[in-house]
């Protein structure tokens, strides 16, 4: 009986979260930069960056919640005018599917940012950015079952439920903006921080024509950096704050980066990163990442420590991130190359 009560509380919590129209999120937030802040578009030492994230959670309790995203951004004008300023443009795609009802949210967003060099050295930037996109949200009721379909101890889905579930697809435009600052005086030494507001227009995401359910604005703030401890190791502290409607989330922690290369001019080319993050009163998150030249892959797992732990038994969410960075132009700038944080 106690277990049944926990299960009821768990699903009641999930329904409450959906009712206030919360966003999905990634534990490796900095590996999905345009989802963290549009102002991070184009903030990189290379010309182009492709990043992908996949997350699955609550698989031990119901049909898993799954989120997948792909983003690409580049800085096409970096070499054209031989300037330290960066104009970043990008495209972001995300698909989220939640639970037995397969609540689907599909988004495509265009992102852009202008980063102004503050010192003429190509390593200190103040950025402003925006994001405009279109989203589709729909729900599948075919997998739902009701008590009148249970005959004895057998579930017979051929029996009509008698329920009139008329959920209309929800389509809406979405607008977001942000500001950020990044300073990289040398490789393996950087600091960055920023803030953003998502869903500025608070679109209506209701499934019913005669009802309004606004997608609350999401306020985001973050900080992070990299500080060299010695030639082969550096410390990477970071923190993230999110607030949307009545929901608040604070995640903080640090990673340790081990440089695998031994040549001084190849520092940061190949590295192994390990660390621990804590989502306050919710989950402890170990993170592992391996960077090799232009490629990188990361893995994390949310160990649930919240009040849902008696039901989840500590199981939370697995997450995988991948990235690829490259130089598109063979034309070299005169003087010092640009330096940005290595997220």
N, C-alpha and C positions, 0 to 999 in steps of 0.2 A: 504493500500500500504506500509506503514511504517513497519507493522508487517511482510509483505512478504520479505522486504529487510533484516530485522533482521534474519529471518529464512534462507535466502540465505547466509548471512555472517556466520551464525552458522555452516551450513553444509560445507561451504567452509573451515572453520577452522578445522573441523573434517578431511576433505580430506587432508589438508596440514599436519596435525599431522601424518596421516597414511603414507604420502609420504616420511617422513623422518624416518619412521620405529622406532617409539617410543615403549618403554616397557609399560606394564600395571603397576599400582602401587596400594598400599594400604595406606589408611590414618593412620591405626594402624600399621605403618611400623615395630615397634619393636616386634609386635606380629607375624611377619613373618620373623624371624631372618635370615634364610638362604637366603631369597630373598634380605635382606639388606646387608649381609656380610657373605661369606662362613666361615670366621674365627670364627663366633659365634657358629659353629657346636660343640656340646658337652659342651659348656660353661654353666654349670648349676650345682646346688648343689645336684641334684638327678642323677640317672643312665640313665633314659630315659624320653623323652619329645615328646609328639604328639601335633601338632598345626594345626588348620584348619581355613581358612579365606574365607568369601564369601562377594562379593561386587556387587551391582547393581547400575547403574546410568543412567541419561538421560531418564528415563522412561516416563517423562511427554512430551517428544518431539518426540520420535520415539520408535522403539523396543529397550528395555533396553540393555545396555552394561553390561555383566555379567562376573565376574571372580571368580573362585573357586580354592583353593589350599589346599593341605594336605602335611604336612611334619612330618617326624619322625627322631629323632637323638638320639644317645646314646653313652656312653663312656665305651666300653667293657673291656679296660685294666686298669681301674682305681684301681681295687683292686688286680689285678694279681701280680704286682710287688711292691705293697705297696709304691707307689710314689705319690707325690702331682701333678705331671704332668698329663695332660689330653689328651688322643687321642680320638677325636670325629669323628664318621662316621654317615652318614644319607642319607635319600632318600627324594626327593621332587617332587611332582606332581602338575601341574597347568593346568587348562583349561580356556581359555578366548574366549568369543563369543561377537562379536561387531556388533550391528545394524541390519538393514533390510537384508543386504547381508550375515549375519551370518558369518562374517570373523572369522574363528576358528583358535586358536593357542593352541596346546597341547604340553606340555613339561614334560619330566621326567629327573631329574637331580640327580647325585650322589655327595654328599658333604663330605668333610673330613677336619679336622683341628687338629693341634698340639698346645696345650697351655702349655707353659713353666712357672712353678712356679718361681717367681723372688725372693721370700724371705723365702722359706721353711716353710711357715705358711699355705699354701693352700688357700690364699685369694688375691693374687696379681699375675695376669697372663698376659703374652704377647703371643698373638695367631697369627698364620698364617694358612690360609686355602685355599682350592681350590674347584672348582665345574666343573664337566664335565657332559654334558647331550646331549640329542637328542630331536629335536622338529619337529613337523609337522604343517604346516600352509596351510589352504585352504579356498576357498570362495564359497558361494552358490548363484548363479545368478537366481535361480528359482523364487524368490520373487520380482525381479525387474520388473517394468512396464515402458512402453515407450509411447510417445504421439500417435503413430499410433494405439495403442490398445484402445484408447478412442473414442467411437462412440457417438457423441452428448455429453450428460453428463454422459454416462455410460462407465465404464471400463470393457472391454471384454478381459480377459486373454487367451481365446481360440484362439485369433488372434495372429499369429506369429509376434514377434517383429522385425524380419528381421536383428537382430544384431548378429554378430559372436563373442561371448564372450568365448574365449578359454583360461580359466585360469587353469594352471597346478598346482597341489599341490606342495608346497615347503617343502623340508626336509633338515635339516641341523644339524651339530654338533655345540655345544656351549661350550666355555671355559671361566671360570671366576676365580678370585682370590682376596684375601683380607688380611688385617692385623688389629688386634685390641688389646686393652688393657683394663683390668677390675680390679678394686681394691675394695674389700669388707671387710673393717676392722672389721665390726660387722653387725649383722642383722639389717635391716632397715637403713643402711648407706653404700652407694656404689657410685662409679663413673666409667663410661665407655666411651670409644670413639674408633673410628676406621675409616677405609677407604677401599674401594674396587673398582675393575674394572670389569665390566661385559662385555661379548662378546669381549674378547680380540682378538679373531680370526676374528672378523667382518664378520660373515657368509653372504652369498648371500641369500636373502629371496624373490627374485623375483618370480612371477607367470609365467614368460615367459622365455623360454629356451635361447633366443637370447638377453636377457636384464639383466643387473646387478643392483640390489638394495641392498646395504649393510646395515646390521643392525649395526648402529653406536655403538661404545663403550659407556657404561654408567659409569660415575664416581660418586661415592657415598662417602659422609662423614657424620658422625653423632657423637653426644655426648649426654650424659644423666647421670642421677644419682638419688639417693634417699638420703634425708637428714632429720633426725628425728627432728621434731619441739617440740614435747613432747611425753609422753608415748603412747598416742593413735593416734597421727597424724604425718605424714611425707610429705615432699614436693618432687615432682618428676619432675624436669625440663628436657627438651629434645629438640633436634633440628636435622633436617635432611636436607642435601643438595644433589641434584641430577642434573647432567648435561649429556645430551645425544644429540649429534648433535647440532642443534641450540636451543634446548629446555633447560631451566633452571628452577629448582623448589627449593624453600626454605620453609620449614615448621618448625615452632617453637611454643613453648608454655610450659605449666606445668600442672601437675595433682596433686591432693591432695589425699593422701591415709589415710583412717580411719580404724584403727585396731578394729575389732569387739570383738576379744577375750580379756579377762581380765587377764589371767595368763601370767606372764612374760616369761615363757619358751615356750609359744605357740604364741608369737608375730609373725606376718606375716603368720599365718596359715589361718586365715579368715579375709578378708578385703573388704571394699567397696572403689572404686577409682572413682573419678570424676575430669574432667578437661576440658581445652579448648586449642585447637591448631589453628594456623593460617597459611594457605598456602598463601604465599605472593601474593597479587593481584589476588587471585583466589577463596578462600573459607575459611570460619570460621567453625571449626569442634569441636562440643561438643562430649566428650567421657565419657562413663560410663563403669565400669567393676566391677564384683563381683568375688572374689576368695574364694573358700571354700575347705580347705584341699588340695587334689590333683587336684582339678578341677578349672576352671575359664572360665568365659564368658564375652565378651566385646561387646559394641554397640557404633557406631559412625554415625554421619550424616553430610555430607558436605553441608553447606549452601552457595550457589554460590553467590559471590560478584564481579565477574569479569565483563567484558564488554558484556558477554553473558546473563547477568541477565535479560534484557528486554524480552528475549525469554524464558529463563528457569524459570523466575518468582521466583528465589531464590532456586529452587529445584536442588539438586545435586546428591550425592551418599549415599546410606545406606550401612553400612558395619557391619558384625558380625564376631567375632573371638571367638574361643574356644581352650582350651588347657587342657592337662592331663599330670601330672608329677608323676613319681613313682620311687621307688628303686627296681631294679631287683635282686640285690645280697643281701643275708643275711649276707655275710661276712663283718665284720667291719674293717676299717683301725685302726691301732694303732695311738693314739694321736688325735689331733684336726681334725674334719671332714672338708671337703672342703667347701669353701664359695664363691659363685658367685652371681652376681646381679640377682634380681628377676624381670625379664622383664615383 
